Amino acid sequence: TLGPDDLVSALRSCVVVLRDHASALDGLDASDPWNDHEAPEAAGTVGVGHPGRESDEDPGPGSDLAATLGAACDAVRDDSNFSVVGQRLAEGASGAARAEAGRRLAAFLAGASDALRNADRVDGARFALALEAGAERVTEADDGTHPGCLLAVMTATADGALGAADSAGGLTEVLVSAAEAGLVELEQGPLVDARLAERGTVDAAAAGLLLILDSL
């Protein structure tokens, strides 16, 4: 199980991983596909034509997710209980998000935090409920017609986590099941989205979310 201080520590480790991979995630969102001589870091962090970008000046999904989660963790000054931790995570994330990926992560954290508010410790079942609450907060207005995108992957991870929890899985089993279900959904993107198929990539923001789960 996790206490509030354990969760914050784990999320801080996720921030380090996200920052290390931010450029590569941003490269997945670049308008031009990578070629054999261009590394992800060199592909550029600014793309056009992606529905998650409001303008060319917006940060790429990886950079936005890293900044958002980093600010969320930095906002936590008291990690003695989940109520305070959840409130600070949500506030820090909301203030730092600059583009769609970050705003959706902030909403996800707010929903998940609500589910953890009254907990003393978090086990597999409670974590699965938190993933479900986070996904519902973000996807309540989604039409479900974008397989492989961040919203679809959020829902898939929640479903995978709940399935493991229903089978009495512990926290590790819930996390693994969530990540595996999310990966299956992520891989649907290039099969149905012509933009992703042409570039030979998956949805960058969704990949970033799975990176967080993998890091946890």
N, C-alpha and C positions, 0 to 999 in steps of 0.2 A: 504494500500500500504506500501511498504518498501523503505526506503532510504538506501544508502550504509552503513551507520553506523548501521542501524537496521539489515541489512543482516549479517554483521560481528558479531554483538552481538548474533544473533540467531545461527550462525554457531559455535561460541564459546560454547554456551550451548550444541550444538550437540556433541562437542568434549568431554565434561564432561560425557555425556551419553554413548558415544562410549567407553571411558576409563573404565567406570563402568561395561560394558558388554563385554569387549575385551576377557577375559578369556573364557566366555561362547561361544562366537562366534568362538574362536580358537578351543574349544572343539568339535564344529560341524564338524570341518575339520580333527579331529583326525582319524587315520587309524582304530582304534578299536572302535566299538560301545560302548556307555555307558551301564553299567549294573545297576541293581536295587540298588546297594550299592555304586555307584560312581557318585558324583556330577559333573556337567560340569566343574567346576573349577579344579577338580582333574583329569580330563581325559587327561590332558597334552596339551601343545600348539604346539607340533611338530607332524606332521603326515607324512605319506609317501603315494605314489600312487595317490595323487591329482594333476590334471593337472595344478593347480595354483602354485604349489611349484616347485622351481628349485632345491632345496636341503633341507636336514633336518634342516639346519641352518637358513633358511628363517623364518621370523616371520609369525605367523598365520594370517589369514585374518582379524580378529578383531583387533589385535595389529597393523597390517600394516595400516588398515584404520584409526585407532585412531591417530597413529603417523603422517600419511600423512595429515589428516585434521587439526590436531593440529599445525603442522609446517606451513600449509597454512595460518591459522589465525594469528600465531605469526609473519608471514612475513608482515602483514598489519600494516604499521605505520601511514598511512594517509587514513582515511575512509571518505573523503569529497566528492569523486565522484566514480562512478562505473568503470570508465576506470582504475584508479589507483588501486582500490580494486581488480578488476579482474586480472590485471597483477600480482599483488603481491600474490594473492591466487594461481594462476597457477604456479608461480615460486617457491613458498614455498612448494607446494605439490609435484612438480616434483623433487625437490632436496631431499625430505624426503622419497619418496616411495622406498621400498626395495623389494617388491615381486609383483606378478601380480595384486593382489587386489588394492594395493596402486597406482601402475602405471595407472591402469584403472580409479581409482577415480581422479587422477591428470589430466588425459586426459579429463575426464568428466567435471571437473571444468574449464579447459581451454576452452572447447567448450561452456559451459554455460556462461562463462565470456564474450566471444566474442558477445553473443547475448544481453548482458546487457550493453555493452560498452558505448553506446550513450544515455542510459536512465537517467532520473532525479529521477524518482520513479518507483518502480516495482509493477504492479498490477497482477491480475490473468493471463491475456492474455500474458503479457511479461514473467512471470515466466514459463508459459507453453512452450513458444518459447525457453526459456533458457534450460529447460529440454530436449526439442527436439534436440537442438544444441549440448548439452552435450552427449546425447545418440548417435547421428550421428557421433561425433568425435571418439567415442570408437568402434562403431559397424560397421563402413564402410567396414571392411574386414571380418565380421562375416558371416558364411554360414547359420546361422539360424537353425542349427540342434541340439541345446542343450537347450531344454526347461528348464526353472527354474533356469538357470545359471545367473550370473551377467549381461551379455550382454542382454539376453532376458528380464530380469527384468527391466533394464534401458529403453529398447524400450517400454515395457508395461507401465511403469510409464509415459513416455512421451505421449504415445497414450491416456492414461487416463486423463492426464492434458489437452491435446488439446481438448478432447471431452467436458470437463467441461468448458473450455474457449469458445468453439464454442457455448455453451448454455448460454453464458454471465455470467458464474460463477465468483465469486470473488476469491481473493487469497486463502481464507480458503477452498472454494469448489474445487479449482484446486488442492490444496495439498491433500485433502482427496481423491479425485478421483484418483490422481496419486498413492497414497499409496494403495488404494483398488485394482487398476488394477495390481500393482506390486505384491501384495499378491496372487492374483489369479494365476499369472504366476509362482511365487515362488513355489506354491503348486503342480505345474506340475512336478517339478524335480523328486521327489521320484517315480512318476508313470511311468517314462520313463528311468530313470537312475538307472541301477542295483546297482551301487556303493552306491548311496544315499538310495535306497530302502533297501539294506542289512543292512545299519547302522541305518535306520529309522530317517534320518535327512534331512534337506534341505540344499541348497547351502549356505555356511557360508558367503561368500562375498556379495551375493545377499541379504541375511538377514541383513547384516550390512548396506547396502544401504537403505533398508526400515526402519531401525532403525533411520537413519538420517532424512528421510522424516517424520516419526512419531514424532521425536523430534521437527522438524520445526513446 
